[in-house]
Amino acid sequence: MPSLLVGSVGVGLLLLAFALNLVKRLSESSPAYLAMNIVGALMAAWYAWEGNAVPFVILELVWALTAFVRLILIIKKGSPT
């Protein structure tokens, strides 16, 4: 049951971020959008791991990694050099 809850919350975060982006409430480069994608994808990856769904583990880890890299680049760009 805990893994189902984790997976459901994770997918919910991904869908919420997507919906907020569609209605122009969050941009694709906003830290909140990227954080929701990172956390949601990691939670979904954990759920997929628990279910031995390796292709989805890979998908979610790549999703989280790309969002994380984008977040780091945005943070570095916004900081004074």
C-alpha positions in Angstrom: 0.0 0.0 0.0 2.7 2.6 0.7 4.2 2.1 -2.7 0.8 2.7 -4.3 0.4 5.9 -2.3 3.9 7.1 -3.3 3.3 6.3 -6.9 -0.1 8.0 -6.9 1.3 11.2 -5.4 4.2 11.2 -7.8 2.0 10.8 -10.9 -0.3 13.4 -9.4 2.5 15.9 -9.1 3.6 15.2 -12.7 0.0 15.8 -13.9 -0.5 18.9 -11.8 2.7 20.4 -13.2 1.6 19.6 -16.7 -1.8 21.1 -16.2 -0.5 24.2 -14.6 1.9 24.6 -17.5 -1.0 24.2 -20.0 -3.0 27.0 -18.4 0.1 29.2 -18.2 0.3 29.2 -14.4 3.8 27.7 -14.4 6.4 28.1 -17.1 8.5 25.1 -18.2 11.6 26.9 -16.8 10.1 27.8 -13.4 11.8 26.2 -10.4 8.4 25.0 -9.0 7.6 23.3 -12.3 10.9 21.6 -12.4 10.9 20.6 -8.7 7.4 19.1 -9.2 8.8 17.1 -12.1 11.8 15.9 -10.2 9.9 14.8 -7.1 7.0 13.4 -9.1 9.3 11.4 -11.4 11.4 10.0 -8.5 8.3 8.9 -6.7 6.9 7.3 -9.8 10.3 5.6 -10.4 10.2 4.2 -6.9 6.7 2.8 -7.5 7.8 1.3 -10.8 10.8 -0.3 -9.1 8.6 -1.9 -6.5 6.5 -3.3 -9.3 9.6 -4.6 -11.3 8.7 -2.3 -14.2 12.2 -1.6 -15.3 11.4 0.3 -18.5 9.3 2.7 -16.5 12.0 3.1 -13.9 14.4 4.1 -16.7 11.8 6.5 -18.1 11.1 8.2 -14.8 14.8 8.4 -13.8 15.6 10.1 -17.1 12.7 12.4 -16.6 13.9 13.4 -13.1 17.5 13.7 -14.3 16.6 16.0 -17.2 14.5 18.2 -15.0 17.3 18.3 -12.4 19.9 19.4 -15.0 17.5 22.0 -16.3 16.9 23.3 -12.7 20.7 23.5 -12.0 21.3 25.4 -15.3 18.5 27.9 -14.4 19.9 28.4 -10.9 23.4 29.0 -12.3 22.1 31.4 -14.9 20.2 33.4 -12.3 23.1 33.6 -9.9 25.7 36.4 -10.3 29.0 35.2 -11.8 
